[in-house]
Amino acid sequence: MYQLFYSPGSCSMAVHVLLNETGQKVELMKADLAAQPRSPELIKHNPRGQVPVLVVDGKTLREGAAILTYLCETHKSPLLPASGWERAKAQEWLAFANSSLHPAYGRAFFLGRQLGEAAATSPVMKAALDSIQKLWDEVEQELQAKPYICGKDITVADILITVIANWSTYFGNAITLGAKTKEYLKRVTSRPAYQQALSTESVVYKVAA
Ligand SMILES: N[C@@H](CCC(=O)N[C@@H](CS)C(=O)NCC(=O)O)C(=O)O
């Protein structure tokens, strides 16, 4: 059985959804990301104190993209095509989610914490939020003629993109998601595996409303 260090609604939720999608049993280890220092149990597996961490037969796997890829391959999930162009595109969009979208939100969260009330009028904060908006505008363009980011079939990239989208609610109305994007997020979150993860983590998915 797997162990997953997670924080509700954070990027670790994509791993939780994928474990549900692939029918895997998991022991969920809730991490308190507000705590300093982090729990010794989490630090033992990840000295950075971040989630997700997957523990597999006593061995530790960190980094969301690596964990998602490992789980898709191990359980032969169609959420990551086996080879060729389809796989390359799924990896492209997984990298987009993990290495462009996630860090863009990370910068905005960081600035929000550092600036406090001044964030509301800060040009630096505005620039950070604009950089997130650009990425969602790109997603909206991509989704004009297809139901999922890579085409007609859902991939693991859609799951991570959908998890990250819900973080937009932390920034009031500063980030606008397009109509196609909202339909897409509803499509992804309506999957039983996603609904189960939302319920288990007690997360409300608000951004597609
Ligand atoms: N590159 C890492 C980033 C993980 C990450 O930033 N996780 C966030 C939650 S979404 C976290 O643990 N934040 C707390 C912190 O950075 O201290 C990955 O993709 O797994």
The ligand as a Tripos MOL2 file, in Angstrom:
@<TRIPOS>MOLECULE
LIG
   20    19     1     0     0
SMALL
NO_CHARGES

@<TRIPOS>ATOM
      1 N1          8.4120   20.9620   -7.1310 N.3       1 LIG1
      2 C1          7.5740   20.4240   -6.1020 C.3       1 LIG1
      3 C2          6.8020   21.5710   -5.4550 C.3       1 LIG1
      4 C3          5.9530   21.0770   -4.3290 C.3       1 LIG1
      5 C4          5.2540   22.2250   -3.6330 C.2       1 LIG1
      6 O1          5.5700   23.4130   -3.8220 O.2       1 LIG1
      7 N2          4.2970   21.8450   -2.7990 N.am      1 LIG1
      8 C5          3.5920   22.8440   -2.0240 C.3       1 LIG1
      9 C6          2.1080   22.5100   -1.9320 C.3       1 LIG1
     10 S1          1.3400   22.7330   -3.5080 S.3       1 LIG1
     11 C7          4.1690   22.8590   -0.6140 C.2       1 LIG1
     12 O2          4.4820   21.8290   -0.0740 O.2       1 LIG1
     13 N3          4.3040   24.0620   -0.0750 N.am      1 LIG1
     14 C8          4.8630   24.2730    1.2200 C.3       1 LIG1
     15 C9          6.2750   24.7890    1.1450 C.2       1 LIG1
     16 O3          6.8020   25.0290    0.0360 O.co2     1 LIG1
     17 O4          6.8790   24.9440    2.1900 O.co2     1 LIG1
     18 C10         6.6190   19.3890   -6.6790 C.2       1 LIG1
     19 O5          6.1560   19.5990   -7.8060 O.co2     1 LIG1
     20 O6          6.3260   18.3880   -6.0300 O.co2     1 LIG1
@<TRIPOS>BOND
     1     1     2 1
     2     2     3 1
     3     2    18 1
     4     3     4 1
     5     4     5 1
     6     5     6 2
     7     5     7 1
     8     7     8 1
     9     8     9 1
    10     8    11 1
    11     9    10 1
    12    11    12 2
    13    11    13 1
    14    13    14 1
    15    14    15 1
    16    15    16 2
    17    15    17 1
    18    18    19 2
    19    18    20 1
@<TRIPOS>SUBSTRUCTURE
     1 LIG1         1 GROUP 0 **** ****
